[in-house]
Amino acid sequence: MTARGFIVAADRSGAGKTSIAIGLMRAFARTGLAVRGAKSGPDYIDPGYHRAATGHAGVNLDSWAMDPAFIDRLAGRQAAEADLVIVESAMGLFDGIPAAKGRTGAAADLARRLRLPVLLVHDVSGHSQTAAAIVRGLAAHDAGVRIGGVVLNKAGSARHEALARDAIERIGIPVLGALRRDPGLTLPERHLGLVQAGEHAALDAFIERLADAVENALDLAAVKAMAAPLAPAAGSAASALPPPGRRIALARDAAFSFVYPHMLEHWRDEGAEIVPFSPLADEGPDPSCDICWLPGGYPELHAGRLAAAANFRDRLAAFARTSPVHGECGGFMALGEALVDGAGVAHRMAGLLGHTTSFAARRINLGYRQARLAADCPLGRAGATINGHEFHYSRLVESSGDAPLADLFDGEGRPLGPAGARRGHVTGAFFHAIARG
């Protein structure tokens, strides 16, 4: 196949790009095209919607955490079996961190590197002709980033749409469609972003409504014509995290679901077997596995069920006596002594590490992180650097003095101090790993 692609972006978060991207994926898939999705930056949730819309796994493309060769490899794999690849931007088109050009984490880095045009979603709910000034600024900001067309979102009336459309088209940028205000097309949210695709009631019917709205409001032929060939260099997976074992027991349910598709794909490519189990169903890791991985997710929403899962705790403790157990963010919380939920009620956790976390005393922690490992662990050897991020509201309220897992730095290299914990075969941290640094 010869794939083409484009990036769905906006000037800010909340403009409606996720709904429009998902609607476009399903609308084009309904025409018989092989469609694949991708997401810029560190986001676990949107790739799940991309899978639901296209029937195929999405991928994250993160220009800060991943080196350019890894991005080329992942983008090329999405393109290999696709007619069309739709990349959804995080936040605003140029939103990243101060870093070397092309390594800021912004979707603009991907537009530049992969030579993909941008379909700009612009929320006009608070203005009309001023939209042209905003679009002009975005179009002129970086010569290497091309705005291929604009979609107006949340137009209030035909006249409102015409005012914004005419002003934008006078500056030479085509408007390829406009959607009216419709709360029924809004995806539900919670504290870490959208409600996960697997928890959305009647998800397929909802995606069908999005696709209907997009088909009715956008010129799909013009959007398809705007797309550019996607043929990145062969790339390399040299910076991918190697599988931490040959048989990996992976916690997988509504409480533990934050696993990047590119990590599981690479582990399988390297011959590892993923053996899922559900702590919420009171299941424990298969004792024949050689490592247990507890990913992030929403344990704070299921703390009572986890506290009642005695078989899970017993089997996890037995596994940890002889084999590594690693927890990321929500998994790290579950490995501690207790978790205090949003109502202030403390719930017993696995007790394999000595900390207590609280969602009641919550405080947002958000940003790119680089971890320098203090000891050998499932993430790598002592002294290795791992690129990733933090995004959590829960925080440590008690710690028993377990040894730290890593020294942590923010995305600009500023030290944040020791982080995480290790005790025996058990390790964990709020830090989510993406790739080797």
C-alpha positions in Angstrom: 0.0 0.0 0.0 1.0 3.6 -0.5 -0.3 5.4 2.5 -1.2 9.0 2.8 -1.7 11.0 6.0 -2.5 14.2 7.8 -2.5 15.6 11.3 -5.7 16.8 13.0 -4.6 19.6 15.3 -5.9 22.8 16.9 -4.7 26.0 18.5 -5.5 24.7 22.0 -6.9 21.8 24.0 -10.7 21.4 24.1 -11.3 22.5 20.5 -12.9 19.2 19.6 -10.1 17.5 17.6 -10.5 14.1 19.3 -14.1 13.8 18.3 -13.4 15.0 14.8 -10.4 12.7 14.4 -12.4 9.7 15.5 -15.3 10.6 13.3 -12.9 11.0 10.3 -11.3 7.6 11.0 -14.6 5.8 11.0 -16.0 7.9 8.1 -13.0 7.0 5.8 -13.0 3.4 7.0 -16.7 3.2 5.9 -15.6 4.1 2.4 -13.4 1.0 2.2 -10.1 2.6 3.0 -7.6 0.9 5.4 -7.3 3.5 8.1 -4.8 3.7 11.0 -4.6 6.2 13.8 -1.7 7.8 15.7 -1.5 10.2 18.7 1.2 12.8 19.3 2.7 12.9 22.8 2.1 10.8 25.9 -1.6 9.7 25.9 -2.9 6.3 26.8 -6.6 6.9 26.2 -7.0 8.3 22.7 -5.3 5.3 21.0 -8.0 3.2 22.4 -10.6 5.3 20.6 -8.5 5.1 17.5 -8.6 1.3 17.7 -12.4 1.4 18.2 -12.9 3.7 15.2 -10.5 1.8 12.8 -10.4 -1.8 14.1 -6.6 -1.6 14.4 -4.2 -0.6 17.1 -3.1 3.0 17.4 0.3 4.2 18.2 1.9 7.1 20.1 4.5 9.3 18.3 6.3 11.4 20.9 9.1 13.6 19.6 10.5 14.3 23.0 10.6 10.8 24.5 11.4 9.0 21.2 14.4 9.6 19.1 13.6 10.4 15.4 14.6 7.0 14.2 12.1 5.4 16.5 9.3 7.8 15.3 10.2 6.9 11.7 9.9 3.2 12.5 6.6 3.5 14.3 5.0 5.8 11.7 6.3 3.5 8.9 4.6 0.5 10.6 1.3 2.3 10.8 1.6 3.2 7.1 2.7 -0.2 5.9 -0.9 -1.6 5.9 -2.8 1.6 5.5 -4.3 3.7 2.8 -4.7 6.6 5.2 -3.0 7.5 8.5 -4.7 10.1 10.7 -2.5 11.6 13.5 -4.3 13.3 16.3 -2.4 16.2 18.0 -2.1 16.6 21.7 -3.0 20.1 23.1 -2.2 22.9 20.6 -0.2 22.4 17.4 2.9 24.0 18.7 2.6 23.1 22.4 5.7 21.3 23.7 8.6 22.1 25.9 11.7 24.1 25.4 14.1 21.6 23.7 16.1 21.1 20.6 14.2 21.7 17.3 12.2 18.6 16.4 12.4 17.2 20.0 9.9 19.4 21.8 7.0 16.9 22.0 4.7 19.1 19.9 2.7 17.8 17.0 4.4 20.4 14.8 7.6 18.3 15.1 5.7 15.4 13.5 4.3 17.6 10.8 7.8 18.8 10.0 9.5 15.4 10.1 6.9 13.3 8.4 6.0 16.1 5.9 2.3 15.8 6.8 -0.2 18.7 6.3 -2.4 19.8 9.2 -6.2 19.8 9.2 -6.8 22.6 11.7 -9.8 22.2 14.0 -10.8 25.7 15.1 -13.5 26.4 17.7 -15.3 29.5 16.7 -17.8 29.5 19.6 -16.4 32.8 20.9 -15.7 34.8 17.8 -16.2 34.8 14.0 -13.8 36.9 11.7 -11.1 36.8 14.3 -10.7 33.2 13.4 -8.8 34.3 10.3 -6.2 36.1 12.4 -5.6 33.1 14.5 -5.4 30.8 11.5 -3.0 33.2 9.8 -0.8 33.2 12.8 -0.6 29.5 13.0 0.0 29.2 9.3 2.9 31.7 9.4 4.5 30.5 12.6 6.7 27.8 11.1 7.5 27.5 7.4 8.0 23.7 7.8 4.4 23.2 9.1 1.7 23.5 6.4 -2.0 24.1 7.3 -3.7 22.2 4.5 -7.3 23.1 5.5 -9.5 24.2 8.4 -12.6 22.7 10.0 -14.8 25.1 11.9 -16.2 23.6 15.1 -19.1 24.8 17.3 -20.5 27.2 14.8 -23.7 28.8 16.2 -25.6 29.4 13.0 -25.3 29.5 9.2 -24.4 33.2 9.4 -21.8 32.6 12.1 -20.2 29.9 9.9 -20.2 32.1 6.9 -18.5 35.0 8.7 -15.7 32.8 9.9 -15.4 30.8 6.6 -15.2 33.9 4.4 -12.6 35.6 6.6 -10.4 32.5 6.6 -10.7 31.7 2.9 -9.8 35.4 2.1 -6.3 34.6 3.5 -5.9 31.7 1.1 -6.6 28.7 3.4 -9.5 26.5 2.5 -12.3 25.7 5.0 -13.1 22.0 4.4 -16.2 21.9 6.7 -18.0 23.2 9.7 -19.8 21.5 12.5 -22.6 23.2 14.6 -22.6 23.1 18.4 -23.8 19.7 19.5 -23.2 18.5 23.1 -24.2 15.0 22.0 -20.9 14.7 20.1 -18.8 15.4 23.2 -16.7 12.6 24.7 -17.1 12.1 28.5 -14.2 13.0 30.7 -12.7 12.4 34.1 -9.7 13.5 36.1 -7.0 12.0 33.8 -8.8 12.9 30.5 -11.4 11.1 28.5 -13.3 8.1 29.9 -11.5 5.1 28.5 -13.0 3.6 25.3 -13.7 0.3 26.9 -15.9 2.0 29.5 -17.9 4.1 27.1 -21.5 2.8 26.9 -22.6 1.9 23.3 -19.2 3.1 22.0 -19.7 1.9 18.4 -23.0 3.6 18.1 -21.4 6.8 19.4 -18.5 6.6 16.9 -21.1 6.0 14.1 -22.8 9.2 15.1 -19.5 11.0 15.0 -18.8 9.6 11.5 -22.3 10.7 10.4 -21.7 14.2 11.6 -18.3 14.4 10.0 -19.6 13.1 6.7 -22.5 15.6 6.7 -20.3 18.6 7.7 -17.0 18.0 5.9 -15.9 17.7 2.3 -14.3 14.2 2.7 -13.0 14.2 -0.8 -11.1 17.5 -0.2 -9.8 16.2 3.1 -8.5 13.1 1.4 -7.0 15.1 -1.4 -5.2 17.3 1.2 -3.4 14.2 2.7 0.3 13.8 1.7 2.3 10.6 1.1 3.6 9.0 4.3 6.8 7.2 3.6 9.3 7.8 6.5 12.8 6.3 6.5 13.1 2.7 7.7 14.0 3.9 11.2 15.1 1.8 14.2 13.7 0.3 17.4 17.1 0.6 19.1 15.7 3.0 21.8 12.6 0.8 22.5 12.3 -0.7 26.0 13.3 -4.3 25.7 10.9 -6.9 27.1 11.5 -7.3 30.8 11.0 -11.1 30.6 10.0 -13.8 28.2 6.6 -14.4 29.8 5.1 -11.2 31.2 2.2 -11.3 33.6 0.3 -8.1 32.8 -2.4 -6.7 35.0 -5.2 -5.6 32.6 -8.6 -4.4 33.5 -10.5 -1.1 34.3 -8.0 -0.3 37.1 -4.8 -1.1 35.2 -5.0 -0.3 31.5 -2.3 2.3 30.7 0.0 0.4 28.5 1.5 2.0 25.4 0.7 0.0 22.2 4.3 0.4 20.9 5.7 -1.2 24.1 3.5 -4.3 23.8 4.1 -4.5 20.1 7.9 -4.4 20.6 7.9 -6.9 23.4 5.9 -9.3 21.2 8.3 -8.6 18.2 11.2 -9.7 20.5 9.5 -13.0 21.3 7.9 -12.2 24.7 4.5 -13.6 25.6 2.0 -11.3 27.3 -0.1 -13.2 29.9 -3.0 -10.9 31.1 -4.8 -11.2 34.4 -7.3 -9.0 36.3 -6.8 -7.9 39.8 -10.4 -6.6 39.9 -11.5 -10.2 39.2 -9.3 -11.3 42.1 -6.8 -12.9 39.8 -3.1 -13.1 40.4 -0.1 -13.4 38.1 0.6 -16.7 36.4 3.4 -18.3 38.5 5.0 -19.6 35.3 5.7 -16.1 34.2 9.1 -14.5 34.9 7.9 -11.0 35.6 4.7 -9.2 36.7 3.9 -5.7 35.3 1.3 -3.6 37.0 0.6 -0.6 34.7 -1.1 2.7 35.5 -4.8 3.3 35.3 -7.5 4.1 37.9 -7.0 2.1 41.1 -8.3 5.1 43.0 -11.7 4.5 41.5 -11.7 0.8 42.4 -9.8 0.8 45.7 -12.6 -1.0 47.6 -12.6 -3.9 45.2 -8.8 -4.1 45.2 -8.8 -4.2 49.0 -11.2 -7.1 48.9 -9.1 -9.0 46.3 -7.3 -11.3 48.8 -6.4 -13.9 46.2 -4.8 -11.2 44.1 -2.7 -10.0 47.0 -1.7 -13.5 48.1 -0.6 -14.6 44.6 1.2 -11.3 44.0 3.1 -11.7 47.2 4.0 -15.3 46.4 5.2 -14.2 43.0 7.3 -11.4 44.4 9.2 -13.8 46.7 11.1 -15.2 43.7 10.4 -12.9 40.6 10.4 -9.2 39.7 7.2 -7.2 40.1 7.1 -3.6 38.7 4.3 -1.0 39.1 3.9 2.2 37.1 1.8 5.0 38.6 -1.5 3.2 39.5 0.4 0.0 39.7 2.9 1.7 42.1 -0.1 2.8 44.2 -1.4 -0.7 44.4 1.9 -2.1 45.5 1.9 0.2 48.6 0.4 -0.4 52.1 -2.7 1.6 51.5 -4.6 3.8 49.1 -6.8 6.7 50.4 -9.7 7.2 48.0 -11.4 10.5 47.1 -13.7 10.3 50.0 -10.8 9.9 52.4 -11.3 6.2 53.1 -8.1 4.2 53.4 -8.0 0.8 51.6 -5.5 -2.0 52.1 -3.2 -2.6 49.1 -0.6 -5.3 48.4 1.9 -4.1 51.1 4.9 -5.1 49.0 6.3 -1.5 49.2 6.0 0.7 52.3 4.2 3.8 51.0 0.6 5.1 51.3 -0.9 7.2 48.5 -3.9 9.5 48.6 -6.4 10.6 46.0 -8.2 12.7 48.7 -5.1 14.9 49.2 -4.6 15.2 45.5 -2.3 17.5 43.6 -1.6 17.4 39.9 1.8 16.2 38.7 2.2 16.5 35.0 5.1 16.6 32.6 7.9 14.9 30.8 10.4 13.0 32.9 13.8 11.3 32.5 14.7 8.7 35.1 18.3 7.7 35.8 17.9 4.2 37.3 19.6 3.7 40.7 19.6 -0.1 40.4 18.9 -2.9 38.0 15.2 -3.3 37.5 12.6 -4.3 34.8 13.1 -0.9 33.1 16.9 -1.4 32.6 20.3 -1.6 34.2 21.6 0.7 36.9 22.7 4.0 35.5 20.5 3.8 32.4 18.3 6.7 31.5 14.6 6.2 30.5 12.4 8.8 28.9 8.8 9.1 30.0 6.3 11.2 31.8 4.1 11.7 34.9 0.4 12.5 35.0 -1.3 11.8 38.3 -3.4 13.5 41.0 -2.6 11.1 43.8 0.4 11.7 46.0 2.5 10.0 48.6 1.3 10.7 52.1 3.4 8.1 54.0 6.7 6.4 53.1 8.6 3.7 55.0 12.0 4.5 53.6 12.3 2.0 50.8 15.3 2.7 48.6 14.6 5.0 45.6 14.2 3.5 42.2 15.7 6.4 40.2 16.8 10.0 40.2 14.2 12.0 38.3 14.7 15.0 36.0 12.1 17.1 34.2 12.0 17.4 30.4 14.4 20.3 30.5 16.9 18.4 32.6 16.2 20.0 36.0 16.7 17.6 38.9 13.6 16.6 40.8 15.3 14.3 43.3 14.9 10.6 44.1 11.7 8.9 43.0 10.0 5.6 43.3 10.8 2.7 45.5 12.4 -0.8 45.5 12.4 -3.6 48.0 13.5 -7.1 47.2 12.2 -8.1 43.8 9.5 -5.3 43.9 10.0 -1.9 42.2 7.7 1.0 41.2 7.3 4.7 40.6 4.7 7.2 39.4 6.9 7.5 36.3 5.6 6.1 33.1 8.3 4.8 30.7 8.1 5.4 27.0 11.6 4.7 25.5 15.2 4.6 26.4 17.0 8.0 26.7 
